[in-house]
Amino acid sequence: MEEETCALCRRPLARRREKHHLVPRSFGGRETVELHPICHRKVHDVLGERELAQDYATPEALRRHPEIARFLRWLRNKPADFHKLTRPSAGRRRRR
């Protein structure tokens, strides 16, 4: 049996996982991938729905974003169940 991995960081998925719409539902997206909660939160802290729909609708494109790439380098040696609160990017306000 093949081990399931996070579509963003490619580390093994732990028990906690979340579904991420590659294109936000508000833009008609239906396809989802599984991510660690920390990875999912980082994507939404860094990018808005329009950016996700227009420029970052694949895991490969997300990994090329400079801030997400830096996050993935930091995360790569952490255990699969590692969790830490992420901070919103500079200049982006957290949605309520």
HUJOMO-V85208 format. One record per residue. N is the residue number from 1. RES is the residue in one letter. OMEGA is omega in whole degrees, 0 to 359 (999 if undefined). Layout:
n = [N/N]
res = [RES/RES]
omega = [OMEGA/OMEGA]
//
This chain:
n = [1/2/3/4/5/6/7/8/9/10/11/12/13/14/15/16/17/18/19/20/21/22/23/24/25/26/27/28/29/30/31/32/33/34/35/36/37/38/39/40/41/42/43/44/45/46/47/48/49/50/51/52/53/54/55/56/57/58/59/60/61/62/63/64/65/66/67/68/69/70/71/72/73/74/75/76/77/78/79/80/81/82/83/84/85/86/87/88/89/90/91/92/93/94/95/96]
res = [M/E/E/E/T/C/A/L/C/R/R/P/L/A/R/R/R/E/K/H/H/L/V/P/R/S/F/G/G/R/E/T/V/E/L/H/P/I/C/H/R/K/V/H/D/V/L/G/E/R/E/L/A/Q/D/Y/A/T/P/E/A/L/R/R/H/P/E/I/A/R/F/L/R/W/L/R/N/K/P/A/D/F/H/K/L/T/R/P/S/A/G/R/R/R/R/R]
omega = [181/180/179/180/176/181/181/186/179/173/178/177/176/180/179/178/181/177/179/174/181/169/182/179/180/176/176/182/177/184/179/172/179/180/168/177/181/179/181/180/179/179/184/174/185/189/175/184/180/178/179/183/187/190/188/185/175/176/180/179/178/181/180/179/186/182/178/177/178/177/182/176/179/187/194/181/179/178/184/182/180/178/177/177/178/178/175/179/176/178/178/176/178/178/179/999]
//
